């Protein structure tokens, strides 16, 4: 796993060091976007580092594990449509969100054809309907494709999507280890190790971005590993697959509701009202202003990421421990949703929880009160 991390780190380093040659194509140079928080053009092809690290590791691990030797190539083949669509968007900036979503559906359909799809959700009548293959195919395409697209939604600040993907992959690997599904364990662990190698360049300074290619590749692999873990191991509750992926899924559903019903704008219109952006602007950036600086340092947006890591763990920790208990998994999902909505409501109305403010802000508050 250390070697996998090293390969991803080296490829990430090559992307950073060779930026002057490819930066005009791969750089994210539009700093006027509502969701942009960076101050200089930055390569957005970090997904190549994760793909290279994971691929190198599994090429070495595969021959020694018979099941792994056929499982991981199938997953990689299925991931190619959505990865390529994302990578082309990173380079050309001309692949719309709908086209990328359709590519995610195509990848999910390929995986369903080669590996099987969602066949049980823990509700009797739904499981009966899923016995019909057209329903199973459609449900799998929406579930896996939607989760794939969802991870891209939270990719907005340094270290957020990468670390969330690592936490999810670690959870999947731990559960796979407990049920003796070593191929899933190895693939998830390799994915976490490769992402960690990339993260060394992304967090906190943001020298390279995950990009759509990286976000879609990670999202698809995590969603498909969760589906396969449930399919291959009847003792794993179907609710675990939802619980382990719930943060990006809830972010996406909440964003659709917020844009469509609350603000009355198209759901695909970018804005700066995601939770991670509110945390950055209303809990992190104010600390920089309080310290007397005129400009926001490039790495300051990374200071918002640990807040989201902590919120994600509200659901991930119990899901990893009680992966076979549907009721506790449902409670972990509810606990995360309540934590998210509570913090979002506080921040959107400028009622920041004092105990969550950075030390510099708290000191400034005390000085003003004195």
Order of alpha helices (4+ residues) and beta strands (2+ residues): alpha-alpha-beta-beta-alpha-alpha-alpha-alpha-alpha-alpha-alpha-alpha-alpha-alpha-alpha-alpha-alpha-alpha-alpha
